[in-house]
Amino acid sequence: MRRLVSVLAIFLAAAVLPASAQAPISPASRMDHAALFYRKRDGFSGMAAVARNHQLIFQRGYGYANLEWQIAFTPDTRFRIGSISKQFTAAAILLLQEDGKLKTSDPISRYYPNSPPAWSKITLRNLLTHTSGIPDVDFGLILKYSPHTPEELMKGIPEKPLEFEPGSKIEYGNINYMLLGRVVEQASGMPYCRFLQERIFQPLQLTETGCDWNSTLVSHRAYGYRPSSHGPVGVEDDDLSSIAGAGNLYSSTGDLIRWTEALHGGKVLSQGSLTEMVTPLLNGYGYGLQIDGEGKTLDIFHNGTVDGFFSCLDYIPGTKTTVVVLSNLVTEGNQTTPGTLALDTELVHLAMNGDAILPSEGKEASVSENILRGYVGRYRSSNPEHPLFVLLTFADGHLYVQNEGAKTSPSRMMAETPSKFYLAKQEAELTFDPGSGGLEIVDFSSIWGDAYTRVPESQAQTTKQGPN
């Protein structure tokens, strides 16, 4: 699963460009066309950049870094990057391991002597891979009552039972990397941000990346907004110092490209450490990185969100391409990112295949009727408590999809490949796994996700119907 995003919610949006429109020829023109499409249709606001083999091939801003003063984005505009910060923390841990100051196999109790007995089996590797079982903190309260001391952050957490046996499953939680941020400080003997500055930012000349976020300290910054019925409105500048390690950094498109090329080019870590970092474990998660696909479609990526900002950072080893999309417009609750994920996905598709079909261009691949009819059926979401059902039908040479029980008309699916489709009038992709009969539905209006399994015909009439 390339994206951790939510189940399908089929709602019609603005119309797309007609299929007869001529696609621009150059990759940069196609990237610009895609960004303009999502800017016009969904209100995307931010910067997008793509580099290949250390050459910048595309970089442009859409909208404003400061809407009130209509200050345009520039290549050095700084954005809060949320959980993309986690890969910097993971690299810091591995650097300290190379220094001989810790091991990823160390028990967390070595750095938290007063930790409860239940934590005795938890290692730094469990924290790095979100497999610790430690209950997460309330992210909203952290921001509301920031800044915190380490003791305040830990208050009440050790007393709670683990949610699962360490290493048995993955449950993404900021608490893991907040704890790792404190480990960096204890093992290095210096503040987290100072360690990153001396060991990563300065050596790589990441002059537009840092921890502090204040209008008097950070120049060329983007201001965060959320959509409203009256247009974008500004969000408060929360103090993120208490989530050091998990999501407190800011950066620019250029610095994130420089960082990614250096990391995967062996200029940050030894080959052994880099291999450890990008080796996928449960659900394809490495250390601060999600690993998806293989061969030419291998994508090493992570997204990040904090109030008012959403960021995407992808590295495609097959073509040595880095894709960065940074947005300063995020819906309340950080659950939707207007155009951001859809744009990032299109840029990644182009990075993997220059001839990729893009939803923003309104075109589709030719797929045989036999293949299309093979996808027809009723699909059930993987949520055991509140399952949703979608119906796929075939008519007039095309596939159609709708939520079971929905009163709206089915939406026509347009083919990108024989197994991947998109919905022309919304930010959604559907990918089939012909071998297992599974279906992944990617709704780019939200962050978290689910998968669907085809319901056997013998059970089609006996399963519970989904919501209207």
Secondary structure, DSSP 4 states (H G I P E B T S, - for coil): -----BPP-----SPPPPTTSPPPSSHHHHHHHHHHHHHHHH---EEEEEEETTEEEEEEEESEEETTTTEEP-TT-BEE-GGGHHHHHHHHHHHHHHTTS--TTSBGGGT-TT--GGGTT-BHHHHHTT-S-PPPP-HHHHHHT----HHHHHTTTTTSPPSS-TTS-----HHHHHHHHHHHHHHHTS-HHHHHIIIIITTTT-TT-BS---TTT-SSBPPPEE--TTS-EE------GGGTTTS--EE-HHHHHHHHHHHHTTSSS-HHHHHHHH---GGGB-SS-EEE--GGG-EEEEEEEETTEEEEEEEETTTTEEEEEEESB--TTS---TTHHHHHHHHHHHHH-TT---GGGT------HHHHHHT-EEEEES-SSS--EEEEEEETTEEEEEETT-SSPPEEEEEEETTEEEETTSSEEEEEETTTTEEEEEETTSS---EEEEPPGGGTTTSPP---
